[in-house]
Every structure is written in C-alpha cells, then in structure tokens.
Amino acid sequence: MFSTLKLNARFVYLFIEFTASAFFAMMFVVTSLYEATVAGLTPVQLILVGTALEVSAFVFEVPTGIVADVYSRRLSIIIGYILMGLGFLVEGFFPAFLPILLAQVIWGLGFTFTSGATQAWITDEVGEESANKLFLRGTQVGLFASLIGMGLAMLIGANNVALPIQVGALGVILIGITLAVIMPETGFHPTPREDRNTWQHMWHTFKQGAKTVRSKPRLMNIVFIGLFYGLYSEGFDRLWVKHLLDTFELPVLFGNNQVAFFAALRVAGAILTILAVRFVEKRVDSTSPLAIGRAVLLVTGAISVALIGFALSPFLVLSLGLYLVVSVLRNVHGPLQTGWVNQKLDPQVRATVHSMFGQVDAIGQTMGGPIVAGIAVVGSAVAALAASGLMLTPALFFIGRANSQSREEANAEAEPLPAD
C-alpha cells in the first residue's frame, strides 16, 4: 500500500544525506565528552570502545554488502539505520563501559548494512554518471545539515550531555522507518527465489566481487590506498583533541565551555568543506578516473603535510589552521574515493565491491590504532600524530600507479579500431 508514496530516488538520497548528517553530527559533537565524563571511561576503555567499532565494521562489512547484492539494497539500508539508532540509544541511556561496548557492535553492524548498499542503490536508480555527481552534491547537503546538528547539540546538551545522543538516536531510527515508506527500488533485480541457494549464492557474489577487484589493476591499487588511509586516520581521530588540550591554552569561548569551542571548530571545518567540495565539483570531471585520481593525489599529499605540521606546530593559530586543512580535505577525499571506485563496476557486485573497500579501511584503522597508541606511550602524542601523517605517504605511490593505469586505459580506448 506504500507504492504510491515512493519518491524520486535523487530526493530520497539527499534526504538520507541531510537527516543522517544532522543527527550524527548532533551525537558526535558530545560523544567523546559523554564517554569520558558521564560514563567515566578510562583511556584504555576509550581505545577498546573504538577498537570494538572497527572490528565490527571489519567482520560485518562484506557479509552485509553481499546481502544488499543478493536480496535488496533498500531493505539493507532500512535495517542499517534502525540498527545504528538502536546502538546509539543503548549508549545514550546506559553510561557504562559494557553497554557502550555493546552499543559499538550494534551500530557498527548497522553501519555496514548501509555502507556500499547506499552507493549501489542510488547508482542502480540514476546511473553511474549521475550518481558520481550526486555523491559530491550529497556531501554538500550533508555538511549543511551537520551545521544544524552541531547547533542543536550545543543548545540541547548545555545541561545534559546525554540528551543529544538520545535525541539523535531516535532520529536515526526514524530515518529507517521513513525510508520504508518513501524509498523506491526500481533499478535492482534480486535473484529469483527459486534460483537461490542462500549461502552458495552469497559466496558466489563475494567471489565475483573479489574477481572484479583483482581484474582491474586500478582497483587493486585503490585497495592499498584505502588501507593507508585507514592506518593514518585512527591516530588523528583519537589524538587531535588531546594534543590541542595538552599543548595549548585554549581561548575562552562561551563561558570557557570546551564543548562549545570544539563545536565551533567543527562548524568552521564544515563551512570550509562545503566551499571546497563545491570547488572540486566544478573543477574535477567525475566521469574520468584519471581526473579523480589526480585530485586524490593532491588531496592525499596535502593531508600528510598538514598533519605533520599540525603535530609539530608551536603556535595555536597555525595548529588550528592545519587541523582545518586536514579536516576539510578528508571530507573532500570521501566522495572522490567513492566516485573513483564506482567507475565501470558490474551492477551485480557493486555493493560488495564498495563494502570490500569499507572493510579495507576498517582493517587499516584496526591496525593503526594500536600502533599509534604504542608510539604515544613510548614517545608522546606529538610523535604519534607525526607518525600518523607519515603513515599516509605510501598511498602516494599507489595513487601514482592507479593514475598510470587509468592513463593507459584512456589511451587504449582512444586508439582507432583496425580497418577491415
């Protein structure tokens, strides 16, 4: 009976990006503060919480991507948002280590149901070329929404740090319920029930996805690029706030409210990212693997240099500026990477391939966290952050190789066919 309520796929995709970005921004502004103060987690427990999330993403990424390819992208996405909301609901109402650890597993599982499936769904609905442009537009919409979410967190979390998490969690569950009513799925054709042997078909789909990656040298190089992005990012995510607090005396804002200061910093980063993504959208040809690859090369090199500078800078203003450079370019890299992977993929394994790249990132983060933590224990947060910047530099080699392969593919396609 909901068939007449299905809306345009482009609108639904942007609805997902807007609402999810708003609610997740609302929660993420206060999550670290909530875990450290209200829940009273120790540094070791905080690391375990982050590791639990990454392990969940690693374990569940490919199986949930296969579900999206075999059964339904739409169903996978709906399940994902409901599970993510439930995970944050557990965290927001039970401020203790074990419930928060369980919450990471639940919302990590939910995230993997949406990872890969969302990109594959919209590509099936509107086509590869339109989808690649829409990824950049969706990033812009999401960034605008994140500003709203951050502002709401500052308002409703002033006297109750848990409240933004609780409200945001209910909002994420509501996204899943709403999608059950408005989300179309016309471009995907699942395997007929009578032809299914569930586990055999899932394994076959996974093997086809792996075969697709192995058969495309450019994709194989992008796998390694994703691994190094995962390796470096965990150190930055865990240590940048601590580095600023330990190294500098922060300016007094909003009555010496540190949450407000970091929220304002995130808002500045979101505004700059909106401008940067708009610039990339105009300047980078999203239909050309080589054009995307060149942009990724510049972005990756700049992130590495800026992160090392952030770690070593003795000046607060310079450190804040370099933090914003890293933050903005990371957000720019996301849609570029998605569009890069998405080029000329077989629709039957598209969600699985995207999920594989999500799993590679999770592997990198799972490996990078303990490495950076060990460097921080032996040395300092400064050394760990500088090492994180250096961890990204090998990605430049693989980006260069991927670009060379894209150039060879473009030259081969441009060669005239031999005359009869």
Phi, psi and omega per residue, in radians:
M1 nan -0.166 -3.125
F2 -1.542 -0.001 -3.002
S3 -1.064 -0.610 -3.114
T4 -1.295 -0.186 -3.115
L5 -1.651 -0.113 -3.126
K6 -1.099 2.347 -3.076
L7 -1.860 3.011 3.111
N8 -1.004 2.368 -3.042
A9 -1.071 -0.690 3.131
R10 -1.074 -0.754 3.123
F11 -1.094 -0.752 -3.102
V12 -1.139 -0.705 3.111
Y13 -1.068 -0.794 3.126
L14 -1.185 -0.566 3.046
F15 -1.077 -0.772 3.115
I16 -1.059 -0.844 -3.114
E17 -1.076 -0.711 -3.097
F18 -1.202 -0.951 -3.045
T19 -1.186 -0.754 -3.139
A20 -1.107 -0.739 -3.141
S21 -1.111 -0.704 3.138
A22 -1.125 -0.848 -3.076
F23 -1.240 -0.687 3.121
F24 -1.197 -0.663 3.090
A25 -1.101 -0.701 3.107
M26 -1.002 -0.717 -3.102
M27 -1.376 -0.751 -3.029
F28 -1.203 -0.436 3.101
V29 -1.049 -0.597 -3.036
V30 -1.957 -0.095 -3.019
T31 -1.035 -0.844 -3.113
S32 -1.102 -0.729 3.107
L33 -1.122 -0.742 3.134
Y34 -1.057 -0.811 -3.098
E35 -1.155 -0.627 -3.079
A36 -1.428 -0.514 -3.051
T37 -1.865 -1.082 -3.108
V38 -1.124 -0.851 -3.137
A39 -1.420 -0.354 3.087
G40 1.153 0.604 -3.126
L41 -1.254 2.503 3.068
T42 -1.383 2.884 3.083
P43 -0.961 -0.715 3.120
V44 -1.110 -0.735 3.117
Q45 -1.125 -0.657 3.096
L46 -1.082 -0.717 3.107
I47 -1.134 -0.734 3.130
L48 -1.102 -0.647 3.104
V49 -1.090 -0.793 3.106
G50 -1.128 -0.689 3.132
T51 -1.147 -0.683 3.111
A52 -1.034 -0.702 3.124
L53 -1.122 -0.794 -3.106
E54 -1.191 -0.677 3.099
V55 -1.118 -0.702 3.104
S56 -1.059 -0.777 3.122
A57 -1.085 -0.696 3.139
F58 -1.145 -0.790 -3.060
V59 -1.214 -0.705 -2.988
F60 -1.682 -0.192 -2.969
E61 -1.040 -0.972 -3.095
V62 -1.208 -0.798 3.114
P63 -0.974 -0.732 -3.132
T64 -1.248 -0.548 3.059
G65 -1.143 -0.656 3.105
I66 -1.153 -0.689 3.080
V67 -1.001 -0.735 -3.134
A68 -1.145 -0.575 3.133
D69 -1.378 -0.586 -3.053
V70 -1.508 -0.674 -3.026
Y71 -1.862 -1.248 -3.043
S72 -2.877 2.215 3.014
R73 -1.119 -0.770 -3.096
R74 -1.000 -0.873 -3.141
L75 -1.068 -0.730 -3.138
S76 -1.056 -0.756 -3.119
I77 -1.165 -0.748 3.131
I78 -1.067 -0.836 3.111
I79 -1.027 -0.737 -3.094
G80 -1.038 -0.821 -3.103
Y81 -1.193 -0.625 3.103
I82 -1.144 -0.741 3.120
L83 -1.158 -0.736 3.123
M84 -1.057 -0.763 3.107
G85 -1.076 -0.720 3.122
L86 -1.113 -0.680 3.122
G87 -1.062 -0.826 3.131
F88 -1.206 -0.518 3.091
L89 -1.116 -0.733 3.081
V90 -1.060 -0.786 -3.127
E91 -1.123 -0.758 -3.053
G92 -1.197 -0.484 -3.090
F93 -1.793 -0.183 -3.112
F94 -2.276 1.457 -3.058
P95 -1.372 1.250 3.092
A96 -2.575 2.826 -2.989
F97 -1.051 -0.905 -3.055
L98 -1.135 -0.797 3.069
P99 -1.061 -0.669 3.136
I100 -1.189 -0.635 3.068
L101 -1.095 -0.787 3.088
L102 -1.079 -0.672 -3.136
A103 -1.051 -0.660 3.136
Q104 -1.110 -0.685 3.129
V105 -1.135 -0.753 -3.112
I106 -1.148 -0.845 -3.077
W107 -1.341 -0.443 3.016
G108 -1.140 -0.718 3.064
L109 -1.084 -0.789 3.136
G110 -1.065 -0.728 -3.134
F111 -1.053 -0.703 -3.109
T112 -1.192 -0.419 3.048
F113 -1.187 -0.497 3.134
T114 -1.631 -0.528 -3.118
S115 -1.143 2.227 -3.091
G116 1.492 -0.832 -3.121
A117 -1.135 -0.696 -3.116
T118 -1.126 -0.818 3.130
Q119 -1.107 -0.737 -3.129
A120 -1.162 -0.702 -3.129
W121 -1.062 -0.893 -3.071
I122 -1.197 -0.559 3.099
T123 -1.163 -0.719 3.074
D124 -1.067 -0.648 -3.035
E125 -1.363 -0.671 -3.001
V126 -2.061 -0.130 -3.122
G127 1.684 2.720 -3.021
E128 -1.098 -0.827 -3.070
E129 -1.110 -0.808 3.121
S130 -1.142 -0.641 -3.124
A131 -1.139 -0.730 -3.124
N132 -1.078 -0.652 3.060
K133 -1.213 -0.641 -3.110
L134 -1.197 -0.512 3.105
F135 -1.051 -0.754 3.105
L136 -1.177 -0.741 3.113
R137 -1.111 -0.685 3.112
G138 -1.101 -0.649 3.078
T139 -1.080 -0.728 3.111
Q140 -1.096 -0.836 3.138
V141 -1.042 -0.749 3.138
G142 -1.104 -0.625 3.134
L143 -1.207 -0.704 3.048
F144 -1.038 -0.770 -3.134
A145 -1.135 -0.627 -3.136
S146 -1.100 -0.567 3.075
L147 -1.074 -0.734 3.110
I148 -1.115 -0.781 -3.132
G149 -1.085 -0.717 3.111
M150 -1.116 -0.740 3.111
G151 -1.086 -0.738 3.114
L152 -1.133 -0.653 3.120
A153 -1.082 -0.726 3.129
M154 -1.119 -0.605 -3.114
L155 -1.333 -0.922 -3.026
I156 -1.453 -0.247 -3.134
G157 -1.723 0.102 -3.078
A158 -1.032 -0.711 -3.092
N159 -1.947 -0.110 -3.113
N160 -2.573 1.738 -3.053
V161 -1.115 -0.491 -3.103
A162 -1.317 -0.400 -2.996
L163 -1.076 -0.759 3.093
P164 -1.043 -0.600 3.102
I165 -1.181 -0.759 -3.128
Q166 -1.131 -0.804 -3.135
V167 -1.161 -0.770 3.134
G168 -1.078 -0.686 3.133
A169 -1.098 -0.769 3.097
L170 -1.105 -0.639 3.103
G171 -1.119 -0.698 3.140
V172 -1.159 -0.715 3.059
I173 -1.057 -0.703 3.133
L174 -1.108 -0.573 3.067
I175 -1.023 -0.836 -3.139
G176 -1.050 -0.749 3.136
I177 -1.131 -0.739 3.137
T178 -1.118 -0.723 3.139
L179 -1.094 -0.540 3.092
A180 -1.063 -0.414 -3.106
V181 -1.665 -0.711 -2.929
I182 -1.860 -0.192 -2.949
M183 -1.491 2.128 3.092
P184 -1.488 2.829 2.989
E185 -2.653 1.572 -3.082
T186 -1.940 -0.351 -3.060
G187 -1.634 -0.109 -3.082
F188 -1.872 2.341 3.137
H189 -2.179 1.767 -3.101
P190 -1.204 2.833 3.087
T191 -1.069 2.315 3.104
P192 -0.964 2.464 -3.070
R193 -0.969 -0.686 -3.085
E194 -1.218 -0.291 3.134
D195 -1.679 -0.003 -3.037
R196 -1.530 2.351 2.795
N197 -2.143 1.697 -2.785
T198 -0.799 -1.038 -3.036
W199 -1.226 -0.660 3.089
Q200 -1.096 -0.730 -3.134
H201 -1.183 -0.691 3.096
M202 -1.070 -0.770 -3.131
W203 -1.146 -0.676 3.104
H204 -1.095 -0.753 -3.141
T205 -1.118 -0.721 3.102
F206 -1.070 -0.783 -3.136
K207 -1.113 -0.653 3.106
Q208 -1.135 -0.682 3.092
G209 -1.108 -0.778 3.114
A210 -1.125 -0.664 3.109
K211 -1.112 -0.687 3.117
T212 -1.058 -0.780 -3.140
V213 -1.135 -0.792 -3.115
R214 -1.140 -0.540 -3.081
S215 -1.367 -0.216 -3.125
K216 -2.035 1.776 -3.121
P217 -0.932 -0.624 3.128
R218 -1.067 -0.732 3.134
L219 -1.169 -0.649 3.112
M220 -1.066 -0.704 3.107
N221 -1.189 -0.639 3.118
I222 -1.150 -0.521 3.045
V223 -1.022 -0.831 -3.140
F224 -1.161 -0.647 3.075
I225 -1.041 -0.789 3.123
G226 -1.083 -0.629 3.117
L227 -1.087 -0.799 -3.124
F228 -1.234 -0.525 3.029
Y229 -1.131 -0.684 3.079
G230 -1.157 -0.718 -3.131
L231 -1.035 -0.814 -3.044
Y232 -1.331 -0.575 -2.915
S233 -1.225 -0.550 -3.084
E234 -1.114 -0.716 3.121
G235 -1.104 -0.766 3.123
F236 -1.101 -0.809 -3.091
D237 -1.072 -0.666 -3.041
R238 -1.480 -0.454 -2.922
L239 -1.985 -0.215 -3.013
W240 -1.138 -0.684 3.130
V241 -1.165 -0.803 -3.140
K242 -1.065 -0.696 3.137
H243 -1.063 -0.788 3.136
L244 -1.136 -0.739 -3.113
L245 -1.170 -0.676 -3.084
D246 -1.392 -0.470 -3.005
T247 -1.667 -0.566 -3.005
F248 -2.229 2.736 2.943
E249 -1.581 1.966 -3.033
L250 -1.275 2.577 3.123
P251 -1.153 2.641 -3.133
V252 -1.377 2.048 3.084
L253 -2.292 2.427 3.057
F254 0.900 0.884 3.099
G255 1.219 0.653 3.117
N256 1.079 0.553 3.119
N257 -1.539 1.884 -3.100
Q258 -1.140 -0.578 3.097
V259 -1.067 -0.761 3.124
A260 -1.120 -0.674 3.128
F261 -1.080 -0.856 -3.114
F262 -1.226 -0.552 3.053
A263 -1.123 -0.737 3.119
A264 -1.104 -0.651 3.109
L265 -1.138 -0.710 3.105
R266 -1.155 -0.664 3.103
V267 -1.085 -0.772 3.096
A268 -1.032 -0.744 3.113
G269 -1.099 -0.689 -3.140
A270 -1.154 -0.732 3.123
I271 -1.099 -0.789 3.122
L272 -1.128 -0.615 3.124
T273 -1.159 -0.702 3.089
I274 -0.967 -0.802 3.134
L275 -1.154 -0.717 -3.106
A276 -1.180 -0.735 3.136
V277 -1.142 -0.669 3.094
R278 -1.085 -0.706 3.109
F279 -1.102 -0.796 -3.139
V280 -1.127 -0.700 -3.135
E281 -1.024 -0.658 -3.128
K282 -1.375 -0.586 -2.978
R283 -1.680 -0.408 -3.052
V284 -1.844 2.225 3.101
D285 -1.311 1.859 -3.052
S286 -1.259 -0.131 3.096
T287 -1.632 -0.073 -3.076
S288 -1.924 2.010 3.083
P289 -1.013 -0.632 -3.116
L290 -1.205 -0.706 3.115
A291 -1.121 -0.740 3.111
I292 -1.127 -0.756 -3.116
G293 -1.080 -0.696 3.100
R294 -1.125 -0.689 3.096
A295 -1.129 -0.714 3.109
V296 -1.093 -0.655 3.118
L297 -1.066 -0.827 3.136
L298 -1.121 -0.777 -3.121
V299 -1.093 -0.768 -3.091
T300 -1.147 -0.793 3.112
G301 -1.060 -0.724 -3.132
A302 -1.173 -0.669 3.106
I303 -1.075 -0.815 -3.103
S304 -1.055 -0.850 -3.131
V305 -1.110 -0.764 -3.103
A306 -1.150 -0.641 -3.136
L307 -1.208 -0.722 3.083
I308 -1.105 -0.724 3.089
G309 -1.108 -0.690 3.097
F310 -1.034 -0.745 -3.119
A311 -1.153 -0.640 -2.990
L312 -1.705 -0.210 -3.053
S313 -1.129 2.328 3.084
P314 -1.619 0.037 -3.050
F315 -2.038 2.298 -3.086
L316 -1.068 -0.828 -3.086
V317 -1.064 -0.755 3.110
L318 -1.124 -0.724 3.135
S319 -1.097 -0.747 3.122
L320 -1.129 -0.708 3.106
G321 -1.092 -0.748 3.133
L322 -1.209 -0.620 3.037
Y323 -1.025 -0.769 -3.131
L324 -1.123 -0.647 3.088
V325 -1.060 -0.838 3.138
V326 -1.085 -0.817 -3.094
S327 -1.072 -0.805 -3.115
V328 -1.130 -0.821 -3.082
L329 -1.189 -0.537 3.045
R330 -1.085 -0.728 3.126
N331 -1.211 -0.572 3.073
V332 -1.194 -0.673 -3.104
H333 -1.097 -0.605 -3.059
G334 -0.943 -1.051 -3.139
P335 -1.167 -0.523 3.068
L336 -1.106 -0.780 3.131
Q337 -1.090 -0.757 3.136
T338 -1.067 -0.796 3.128
G339 -1.150 -0.602 3.124
W340 -1.123 -0.812 3.129
V341 -1.160 -0.616 -2.974
N342 -1.276 -0.198 -3.050
Q343 -1.130 2.105 2.972
K344 1.009 0.707 3.090
L345 -1.545 2.543 3.017
D346 -1.156 2.162 -3.115
P347 -0.988 -0.486 -3.081
Q348 -1.201 -0.386 -3.103
V349 -2.167 0.223 -3.044
R350 -1.040 -0.844 -3.121
A351 -1.112 -0.674 -3.140
T352 -1.131 -0.746 3.139
V353 -1.112 -0.789 3.103
H354 -1.060 -0.690 3.126
S355 -1.137 -0.636 3.088
M356 -1.047 -0.694 3.116
F357 -1.201 -0.597 3.031
G358 -1.125 -0.638 3.125
Q359 -1.202 -0.678 3.095
V360 -1.065 -0.752 3.100
D361 -1.066 -0.733 3.122
A362 -1.122 -0.666 3.083
I363 -1.071 -0.802 -3.141
G364 -1.053 -0.762 3.139
Q365 -1.184 -0.677 3.112
T366 -1.104 -0.661 3.096
M367 -1.318 -0.692 -3.042
G368 -1.223 -0.617 -3.114
G369 -0.983 -0.991 3.123
P370 -1.071 -0.634 3.137
I371 -1.087 -0.855 -3.121
V372 -1.163 -0.667 3.110
A373 -1.084 -0.712 3.106
G374 -1.116 -0.707 3.100
I375 -1.122 -0.681 3.138
A376 -1.146 -0.647 3.140
V377 -1.220 -0.807 -3.111
V378 -1.272 -0.720 -3.105
G379 -1.884 -1.747 -3.109
S380 -2.812 3.010 3.072
A381 -1.110 -0.590 3.105
V382 -1.074 -0.824 3.131
A383 -1.099 -0.693 -3.123
A384 -1.157 -0.707 3.119
L385 -1.182 -0.742 3.096
A386 -1.081 -0.695 3.099
A387 -1.115 -0.625 3.106
S388 -1.077 -0.747 3.092
G389 -1.079 -0.689 3.127
L390 -1.205 -0.550 -3.136
M391 -1.079 -0.446 -3.108
L392 -1.401 -0.386 -2.994
T393 -1.073 -0.583 3.092
P394 -1.064 -0.396 3.110
A395 -1.057 -0.500 -3.128
L396 -1.071 -0.656 3.113
F397 -1.089 -0.800 -3.103
F398 -1.255 -0.546 3.049
I399 -1.126 -0.746 3.087
G400 -1.035 -0.734 3.116
R401 -1.141 -0.745 3.124
A402 -1.084 -0.689 3.134
N403 -1.178 -0.644 3.077
S404 -1.095 -0.713 3.112
Q405 -1.186 -0.659 3.073
S406 -1.108 -0.675 3.129
R407 -1.148 -0.712 3.105
E408 -1.133 -0.707 3.108
E409 -1.103 -0.742 3.140
A410 -1.126 -0.697 3.124
N411 -1.162 -0.672 3.138
A412 -1.151 -0.685 3.130
E413 -1.207 -0.491 -3.102
A414 -1.436 -0.278 -3.127
E415 -1.166 2.344 3.137
P416 -1.208 2.565 3.100
L417 -1.219 2.522 3.125
P418 -1.126 2.499 -3.139
A419 -1.246 2.577 3.112
D420 -1.203 nan nan
